[in-house]
Amino acid sequence: MAVGGDFVRLPVALAALGEADSSAANRSPSTPDVASGASVASSTRLADDKSALSSPRPAAKPIASAPKPDPTSTRAPATSLPAARPQAASRRSGATRASPSSSVAAAGQPSTPTVRPAGRLEQPITSLRGVGATQSQRLRKLGLSTVRDLLHHFPTRYIDYADVKRIAELEDLGEGKYQTVVGRVVEARVEKTRSRGRPGGQWMFSDVPAPRSTPTLLRIVVRLQDETGAVEAVWLRPQDYLSREFTPGRLVAVSGVCRRRWSGYDLEFSNPDFEFVSGDEAIHTGRLVPVYAKSEGIGDRWLRRVMKLCLDEYAAQIAEFLPPRLLREANLLPLPAAMTEIHFPDSEATLAAARRRLAFDELLLLQLSVLQRRIEFRRGVAGPTIASAGRSVAALMASLPYQLTGAQQRSLDEILTDLASPVPMRRLLQGDVGSGKTVVAALAAVAAIASGYQVAVMAPTEILAEQHYRTLSSLFGLAQDFRPDGQPVSVALLTGGLRRSDRESIRKRLAEGEIDLLVGTHALIQQDVEFANLGLVVVDEQHRFGVLQRDALRQKGTNPHLLVMTATPIPRSLALTVFGDLDLSVIDELPPGRQAIRTRTFAPEERDALYASVREEIRQGHQAYVICPLVEESDRSEAKAATAEYDRLRKTVFADLRVGLLHGRMKGEDKDAVMRSFQRGDLDVLVSTAVVEVGIDVPNATVIVVEGAERFGLSQLHQFRGRVGRGSAPSYCALLSDSSSADTLERLAIVANTPDGFALAEHDLRLRGPGEFLGTRQSGLPDLKMASVTDLPLVSEARRHALALLEDDPDLAAPEHRALAERVEQFWKGGQVN
């Protein structure tokens, strides 16, 4: 949508047209040139009206109606249009809203809406006039079944038809530049023509007979005039259902693209929107016109009419749920006004105000929900106090072959402070690939174990769980005096792939307190897994787990502390929304000696040279990944498939090397076997899908080739890149794409030139949105229709107001907050906001 500048409503132009009617009263409607006979008085009026064009656009006003003309009369019909000018002036003074408490009518809501009993918004959509069984079925395909559903079917874009001109002021502004005129019908004629269609609705007329399969089209030509000139509007239709509507003398508004034509009059509207002037507010022309998503059989004009009827009848039933004080402090539109303006905005300014109000509502409800969850967690049963483990933590740190980075030490201090508090910890530890999150979690685990508590570590895959098990077992084997009794720390692994007897043995030892630290997958949250004294829960790659899964593990103990980790850098706006119930620790520096990974984009014709480089790395004793976006080839996609690429590489390109295949459709034990082979060095090249994205640690792998790189998000590409560079040898990441589009090349260049995962995450969130960014619907983030979690200023403002509300009323139990509390509950369950 291209909207800008001041807007002029149709009544301004109509007023001038009405004044001109008196000077044109003796002219026939078929007079060819009105402008040539314009009087001095008419010119003066035109100048006055042009000065009005610079005025702020007034609030919505009905287009004044004109009486139906007598077809036998040679005089232009009388009209009451001059009265539109003082009406416009009076409303314009109220168009600038002084405060949210201004009258709703000034914001665009119908001044006398039909009052309906409460609850009528849940009525079926067929209760609306003009919506029958057939159309209701078509609307149901859009998910619209009730009046409330329809009101929340927001426009996807707007067409700016607000540039209202007199006919003499029309210009050929080019395609996509819209203009609006108001004039009286002089004549309407129908011309037969045969035409060939061109893409985009353009048509080429020719004397050469069209093929027999090409239907005859009718060229419906309507000539309009005002006091300054005349112009033609042309529609191409297979049937004539328009011309009979354009009776001479009838007042009509026309909006669309006006171009210079090779025949007839100099300028001509081609297939414009039109609207016959009546006493109702304009909805198709002369304003910002909404465009909605629609299904087959539903037209733009019909849907706009139904939406306008719905608003006129039910806008008053949209209950305000924000307290008056919040409306004033946040400078928000009243909700009925915002809902009206989002569908039929009076101006760019009121549209922005409506969008802000509806987006604010979604973000406020989201913030209230996550903050209330945090409050409930903190005021529940006191958590375990882990305050006397300094000696054990220091012993493990002293045994490490390296020193913690400043960011690791800062994050550890924040975690230990939380553990020493009776309020259970809920903290998110985020850090880039290879930043050292695991050792920080291990130090926190030592503190819990030294205080006599058990620790649970949950990972999303068996491979990652096994990796954590080996890492933690190795760390705790460095020293033996972590437990109060001096015994070594007992670490166990519980996954779905264990034999039944082994699982039962682990469960028994766990329940009796013989296991200090249990690493596992979803198997940890099974009902028959019981801890003797669970004090700390660590969840790795936490965005891969839902809130319910995370909380199910917490229920294994008495309000244990919770530490969740992710290698996907979380932008601040997401940290305040999706993870708003968690405190945040950030490891934003890499350990000394961590290899910088050289990243380059490659064109398809460079593939052979790239393979030669891969072969050279393998000759030096290293290993390589080849990542494909699909498992199998598809007729609907040209992306590389892992199975086909595996066959090609092992038979031709790397026929003399050991090539393995890994993808998500393989059985768990088969995936584990392949990954262990690669970790042991039994494979030279691993062809895989995105299953290697998370947590796989193979220090000997030095090169990763990503096929179809344009099909992955920026953060995902960064995660792939993090699979190499984990040893001492230089490492490389090659991004291959068959796409030559400028957008694709720009995205891949961002990855190649940006080693900082946090900066990439911000780019990725803006490009893909939170749902795709998080890679899962289990994040618990409800659908946001108007808000964007990338809008950090509005996110921060909503959080500030949410904190203030909950500080005074944590349960939102006060009378003025009860409606808001209901909306919070509805919103989190997936209901409508308003």
N, C-alpha and C positions, 0 to 999 in steps of 0.2 A: 504494500500500500504506500502510495506516495501522497502524503497529506502535509500541508504546511501553509503558513500564512494565515491571514484572517479569512473567515468564511462569511458568505452572504446568503441569507436564506431567501427562498423563492419569493416571499411576500414583498421584498424590496423591489424586485423586478416587476412583480405583478402590479404593484402600486403605480409604477410608471406606465405600464401597459394600460391600466384602467384610466389614468388621466388622459392618455392618448386616444382613448375610445371616443371622447367627446369631439376631438378634432377630426376623427376619422368617421364620424357618424354618417356622413353623406356619401362615403365611398362604398362601392360594391365589394363584397368579399373576394371577388375575382380580380380586383385591381392588381396589375402586375408589379408595380413598384411603389411601395408606400414611402420609402425613404426619400424619393425625389420630391415629394410634396410636403415634406415636414415643415412645420411653421417655426417661427422664432421662439414662440412660447414653448413648443415641444422641445426645441434644442435646449432651452433654459432648464426645462424639467429634467432632461437627460443629464445635463451637467450636475444638477442637484443630486440625482440618484447616483452618479458616478462617485460623488464625494462620500456617499453612504457606503461605498464598497470598502473603504478603509476603516469603517467602524468595526468594533468587535462583533463577531457573529452572535446574534441573539439566540435565546433558547428556542426550542421547537415551537413552531406556530403553524396553525392550519392554513392551507392554501385557500384563499377566499373563493367561494363558488360563483359560477356564472349561470344565469338562467339559460335554459335550453333555447336555442335560436329558432325563430320562425323561418322555415325553409323558403317561404314565398316572399319574405321581406328583403329589400335591398339595403336596409340599414343594418349596421352592426348592432347586436343586442345590447341593451342597457346592462350595466353591471354595477356592483357595489364595491369594486376593487379599490377605489381611492381610500376606503376606510382601513385598508391594510397598513398604510404608512404610519398613522399614529399608534396602531397596535404594535407594530414592529419597534417603534421608538420606546414605548413603555416597557416592553419586555427586554429590550436590549439593556436597559439600565440594571436589570436583575440578572444578567447573564454571568457576571463575574461573581462567583460565590464568595461571600465574605467569611463564612465559616460553615462547618458541616451542619450546623443547626439551622441553616437557611431553609426556606420552604422547599419541600421535595418537588413541588411543581416546577420551580425554577431550574431544577436539575434535569428535568425532562420527563418526570413521571406524569401520566395523565392526571389532570386536575380533578376529575370527578370519576375515579374508577368505580366499577361496580363492586359493592361490598358483598362478600360471600361469607358464609359461616366458616369457622375455623376447620382446618383439615381438608378443605376442598382441593388443595394442591395434589392430593393423592388420587384424585378422580382419574378415570381412564381418559386417554387423549381423545376418545370419540365424543366426550362431552363438549368439545369445542365445535362451534359452528363451522361447517365446511369440511370436517374430518369424518369421512365415512369408513366403512369396513375395509374397503380396498386400500385407501390411503393409510389407514392405521396399520395395516399389515406391512406396508412399505416403510413406515416410520419405525416399526418394531425391528426391522433389520438394522436400524441405526441405534438400537437400544433404547428407543423412546416409547414408553408405554403409558406414562402418566403426565399430567400437566407439569408436575415438578421436573420430570425428565426433560420435557420440551424447553422449559425455562433455562435449564442448564446446558442446553445444546448451543454453546456459544459460537459466534461467527469465527471462521478460520481466517478471514481477511475482510477488508472493506474497499469498496470502489469509491474514489473521491469524485462525486458528481456535484460538489459544492460550488464549483466555479460557474455562477449564474451570470449570463451575459445577455445583452440585447443582440438581435440578429446582426446588426451592422458591425458589432464588435467581434464577431466570430473570426477565427484565424485557422489556417492549416498548421496545427501545432505538431503534427506527426502522430505515429501510432502510439497508443498508450496514454495520450494526453486527452483528458475528458473535459467536455464543456457542456453547459446546460443552457437551453433557451426556453422561454415560454411564449407561445404564440397561438393565434386562432387559425383553425383549419380554413384554408381557402378552397382547396379541392383535394380529392383523393381519387386516384386512378389505378387501374390494374393492367399491367402489360405482360403478355405471355413471352417467354423466352426460354430457350434451351441453354443449359449451362453445364460446364464441367466443374466439379468441386475441386477446390485447392485446400491444402491443410490450413488450419487456423481460421476457417470461415470466410476466406477470400474467394471471389468468384471471377472467372474469365468468360466474357461474352463473345460469341463467335457466330458468323453466318454459316459456318460449316455444320451440317446436321450432326447432332450428338448421337452416340450409339443408342440402339433401341432400348437398351437397359437403363439409360439415363432418363429419369423422370422429367417432365416439363415443370419448370419452376415459374411461379408467378412473381413478377416484380411489382410490389405494392408501393406506390409513390404518393406521399402526402406532402402538400405544400403548406407551409406555415408562414404567417406574417405577424409582425408587431409594428410599432410606430416608426421603426427605423429601417425595415427592409423585409425580405422574404428569403426562405431557405427551404430546401426539400429534404425529406427524410425517406429513406428507401429500406424496405425489408424484402428479403427473398424467402418465399414460403411455398411449399407444395400445394397448399390450399389457401383460399382467400377467406380468412375469418377476421381480418383486420379492417378492410376498407369501409365496411358498413358502419364501423364504430366511429370513423373520422368524418362526422357530418359537418358541413360548412358552418363556420361560426363557433364551433366547439373549442374551448380553451384546453390546451394540452402542453405539458412539460416534456421535453425531449432531452435525454442525456446520453452522451457517447462520444465517439471519435468523429470529428468533422474534418473531411479531407477535400482538397481541390480535385474536381473531376474533369474528364476530357470532354464531356458533353453537358448540355443543359446549363443550369446555374453554376456559378463559380464554385460554390461550396455545397457539400452534401453530407448529411449524416448517413452512415451505413449501418443497418441493423442496430439502431440505438435502443436503449430502454426508454419507455415512455410512461406517462401517467396522466390521466384526464384530471383536470383541476376540479376539486370538489371542496366541501367544507372540512374534509379530513386532513390530517397531517400527511405530508408526502412521505412515502416509504421507498419508492423505486427511483426517484430522481431528485436533483437539487440538493443533495446532502451527502454525508458519508453513508453509503448504502452497504448493508451487511451481506456477506456471502457465506453460506453455510455448507458444511459437508452434507451430502444428500445421496439417496439411493436411487436406483432406476425407477422412473415413473414420477419422481418428485421434481418439480421445477423450482427455480429460484424465486420467481414472482409468487407462486402459490405458497411456498414455505414462508416467505416474508409476510404475506398477508395473514397467514395463520398465526405466526409469531406475534404480530401486532395485535391481533384480536385477543390472543392469550394474555399479553401484557396489559391491555386495557381492562380486561375482565378480572385478572388475578393478581396484578402487581400489589394491590393493597393487602393480599393475604401473605406476602413474604414478610415474615416476622423479623424484626431487628433483634439480634441476640447479644450484641456488644453493649456493655453499660455506657450510659451517656458520657461519663467522665473519660472513658477510653476514646470514644469518638472525638471528643474535643481535643484531647492531648495528642492524638495521632493525626488529627486533621483529616478525618475520613468522611466520605459521603455516607449518608444514610443508605441502608441496604436496598430498599425498594428503588431508590433513585439510581444506585449503582447497577442494579439488574436491568433497569430500563435503558440506561445509557450504554451498557455494553452491547445491547442489541441495536438500538437506534440512537447513536450518539449525536448530540447537537453540534459538537465541534471536536477538534483534535484534543483540546484541553479537557473537556468532560469525558472523552473516551479514556484519556490517560488516568483521570481521577477514578473512573470506574474500574479500570484494570488494576490500579493500585489497591483499591478497597478489596476486590475479590482475591487478589494475590495475597494481601495482608491476612485475610481471613484464613486461608489455607495454611500459611506459615505460622500464624498464631496458634491455630488448633494443633498443628504438628509440634510446636514448641511446648505447649501446655501438656500434651500427652507424654512426651519424653521426659519433661521435667517432673511431672507428677509421678511417673514410674521411678524416677530417681529419689524423690521424696519418700515414697512408700518403701523403697528398698532401705533407705537410711534410717527410717524411724521404726523399722521392724525389730525383731529380736537382735540383740547385740551380737556382733561377730566375734570371732576369736581374736584375742589380743596377742600379737606377736612382737614383743618389745625387747626381748633379752637374747637376741641371736647375733649380736655384733661380732662376737669372737668367731663363730662358725662362718659367717660371711667373710670376715677378714682372712680366715684360713684358706677358704677356697680362692679368694682373689690372689692371695700370695702364691698359690700353687699354679696359677695360670702362667703360660709362657709369654704373656704380653700384658700390657697395661690397658685398662679401659680408656676409651676416648672420653673427652669431656662430656659429650652428649650422652654416652652410656652411663657415666657416673651421675649425671644430673637426673636421668630417668630412674636409676636405681634408688637414689635418695628420695625421690617422690614416692616410689613404690613402698620403700621401707617406712616412710612416715605414715602412709595409709595403713600399712599392716599393724603399726603400733597403736592405731586408734580402734576403739570399740565399734565405731561405725564401719560396716563392711565396705571394703574397697570395691569400686567399679571403675576400672581404668583401662584406657586404650593405649597400647604401646605400638606406635607406628614408626617404621624406619625403612629406608630403601633396601634393596637387595644387597645382602652382604654387610649390613651395618652393625650386626652383632646383637640382634634382639634375643637370640636363644640363650646366650650366656647371661644376659640380664635376668631373663626368666629363671634360669638355673640358680642364680644368686638369691632371688626371691624365694624359690623353692627350698633352698638350704635354710633360710630364716624360718620358714614354716616347720620344716622337719626338725630343726634344732629346738623348736618350742613344743615338740611332741605332737604335731599335726601331720595328717596325710595330704598329699598333693595329687591332683588329677591334671593330666595334660591331654587335650583332645585335638586331633588333627583331622583334616578332611579326607585324606587318603591313607591306605595302608602303607604305601611307599614312604610318605612323609612321616607317618607314625613310627615306622621302623628307623628312619633316619634320626628322629628325635630320641628314640630309645638308645641308639648307639652313641649319640653325642652326649646325652645326659649320663649314661653309664660310664663313659670315658671320663667325664668331668668329675663325677663323684668318686671315681677310683683314684683320683690324684691325691686324696687325703682321706683319712678314716675317722676323724674325730668330730664329725658334724652332729651326730646324734647325742642326746644327753647321756646315754649309757655307754658311749664310745664304740658302739657297734657300727659296722659299715652300713651305708644306706642301701636299702633294698629297692631295686627298680624292676618293674615288670611291664610286659607288653600284652595288651588285650585287643585283639582284632577279630573280625568275623572269620578270618581264614584259619584260626587255630583249631586244633582237634578238640572235640567235645571234652575229653578228659583233662586236657590242659586248661581249657576255659574254666571248668569246675574247680580245678585246683587253685587257680588264680583267684576266683571269687571267694573261695573258702579262706585263703590266706589274707585276702583284703579285708574281709569282714572281721577277722580275728586280730587285725592290726599288724600283721607280719610284713605287709608291703608298705613302704613309705611313699613311693611315687609310682603311680600307674599311668602309663602312656597308652593311648588307644584311639580308636575312631568312634563312630556312632555307637559302637558296642558298649561304650562307657555309660550310656544313658538308658540301657535296658533295665527293666524293673528288677531283675534278679541280681544286679550289681549293687552291693551295699558296702559303704565305707565304715570303718570303726570310728574315725574321728577326722573327717575331711575339713581342712582349714583353708586351702587355696585351690582355686580352679584356674587353669591356664588354657585358653582357647586360641589355637593358632589359625591364621587366615580366617578371622572371625566372620568376614562378610560372606563366607561360604556356608555359614550356619544361620538358621533362623533364630529369632528371639526365643521361641518356645524351646528349641533344642538347647540353647544356652542356659535358659532358666531350668530346664529339666536336670542338667548336670548340677546346678547349684542346689537343687532340692535333695541331693544325696547327702548334704551336710546341714548343719545348723547355721544358716546364713554365712557360708564361707566367703572369703575374699575372692574377687573375680578380676583376672587380668586377661585381656584379649589382645591379640597381636595381629598385625597385618604388614605384609611387605608391599602392599599397594598403597602408596602415599595418598592420604585422604585430604582433599582440599578443605580449607577452613570452613567454607559454606556447608559442606557435607558434615564436617565434624560438629557443626552447631545444629544440624537437623537430624540426619539418620542416626548419628552417634551422640546426639545431644544429651543423653542420659549418662554418658561416661566422661570421666576426667581424661585429660589428654597428656601423654608424654611423647615427645618426638626425638628420635635419634636422627639427627640431620647432618651427621658427618661419618665418613667411612674410616675404618681402622687404617693405620699406616701400612703401606705396602700393598694395599688393594689395587689391582691392575685397572687402569683405564681401558675401556673396551672401544676399539676403533670401529665406528659404524659407517657404512656406505650404502647408497642405493645403487642398484644395478638394473640395466635394461635387459630385456630378453636376449638380445644379440650378444651380451657379455657373459652368458651362462657358461660357455665352454672355458673361458679364461678363469671364471670363478671356480669351476670344478678342478681346474689345474692347481689353484691355490689351496683348495681343500685337500687334494691329494698330497701336496707338499707338506701340509701340517701333519697328515697321517704318517708320512714317511719319517717325520721327526719324532714319531712316537706318541702323537696326540690323537684326540678323537673329535668327532664332529656330529652335530645335530642337523637334520633337514626337517623343517616344520612345514606342514601342509594344512590348509584351512578346512578340508573335507576328509572324511573317511573313505568314501567311494565316489566315483565319478557320477555326475548327474547331467541329464539333458538340459536342465534349467540353469546350469551354472558352468562357466568355463574355468572355474577355480581348480587348482591342482588338488588331486585326491591322493591321500597317503598310500592307499593300496596300490594304485597304478604307478605312482612315483617310486614306490619300493621295488616293484617288479622291473621298472625301467632301469633304475640305478644299479640293482644287483646283477642284471643281465647284460648291461652295456657299459655305462659310465664307470662303475666301480666293480666290474665283474671279478676282479682279483682281490677284492677286499671283503671283509666280514660286515654285512649289512643286516640290520635288524628292523623290525616294524613294531610300533606301539600306537594303539588308539583306544578310545573309550569303549568300543563295543566288545573288546576282548574280555574274557573271564578274568576275575581278579587275580587268580593264581598265575595265569598266563602273563598278565601285565607285570606282575611282580618278578616273574622269572626273567623276562626280557630286560627289565630295569636293573636287576641284579647283575645280569650278564654285562650290561654296559658299564655299570659301576666297577665291576671287576676287571674291565679292560678286554673282555672276550669279544666285544664288537667294536669295529672301527667307526661305523656310521650308523646312527639311529634315526630312521625316518619315523616321524611322529606327528600326531595332531597336537592340539593345545593342551593335552593332558600333562605335558612336561612343564607347564607354565609355573606351577607352584612348587617350590621347596626342594627340588631335586639337586643334590650336591655331588657333582662329579668334577673334582679339581683338574683332572687330566683333559677335559673337554675345552678346546680353545677356539672353536669356530662354530657358529650357528648360522644356517642359511634359512631365511623365512620366505617361502614361496607364497605368492598372493598376498603380499604384505598389506596391500590396501584394504583387505577384508578384516583386519584386526584393528582394535583400538590402540591409541598411542600408549596407554599404560600397559596394555597387554604386550605390545612389542617390547616395551622396556623390561617386562618380566621375562620374556624370552631371552633378551640380551643378558639378563642376570644369571642365566644358566651357565654362561662361560665367564672366564676371568676370575675363577675362584681358586686358581693356583698361582704359581709364580711366573708362568709363561705369558707372553703377550697374547691377547685374545681379540677376536674379530666377530662382528655381526654384519651379515649381508642381507639387505632388504631387496627382494626381487618382486617386480610388479609388471604385469602385462598392460597395465593402464597407462595411458600417456596424458590423462587429463591434468589440467593445471592444479586442481584441488588435491588430487592424489599426490602429485609430486611435491606440493607444498607441505602436506601432512607428513610425508615420509622424510622430507628435509628437516622438519621440526625434530623428529626422533634422532636423525643422524647428527644434528648440531646441538642437541640438548641432553647432556648426561644426567642432569638433575631430575630425579623422578618426581619431585614435588611440582616443579614447573610443568612437566609433561602432564601430570594429573590435572592441573588447572586447565590446560589446553584441551585435554580429553573430555573433561566434564562439560566444557562449553560446546564442544563439537557433538557429543553423543547424548548428553543428558544423564541423569543419575541412574536410571534403570539399566541401560546398557553399560554404563561405567562400572557399576557394581557387579555386573555379570550374573545377577541372580535376582529373582523376584522375592527371595526369602529375606531380603533386607528389612522388610516390614514397612517400607516407605509407601504410603498410600498414593494413588494416582493424583497428581496435581494438574488441574485443568488450566489454571491461570498463573500460578506461581512458578518461579524457576529458582532452584536451590543455588544457582550460580549468581543470583542477585544478592550479593553479600550485604549491601547496605540495608535492604529490606529484611533480609534474614536476621541481621543484627538488631534492627528496630523491633521486629516481632519478638525476638528473644528477650529484649529489655522489658517490653511491656508484659510478657508472660511471667518473667521473674517478679516484677512488681505486683502483679495480680496474686501470684501464689505466696508471696511474702506476707500479704495481708490476709489471704484466705486460701490456705493450702488445698482444701477440699472443694473449693468453689461452691461452698454451701450457703453463702449469703444470698438473700432473695434476689439481689440485682445480678447475681452470677449463675443462677440456676439454669437459665436458658443456655448460657455459654457452656456449662457443664454437660448438658445434654448433647450439644453439638460436638464437643470433644469426643464423647463416647461414640456417637454416630460416625464421626469422621474416621476414627481409627478402625472401625468395623467396615469401612469401605462405603459408607453412605455419602449423600450429598452434603456439601458444606452449608448451603443456605436453604 
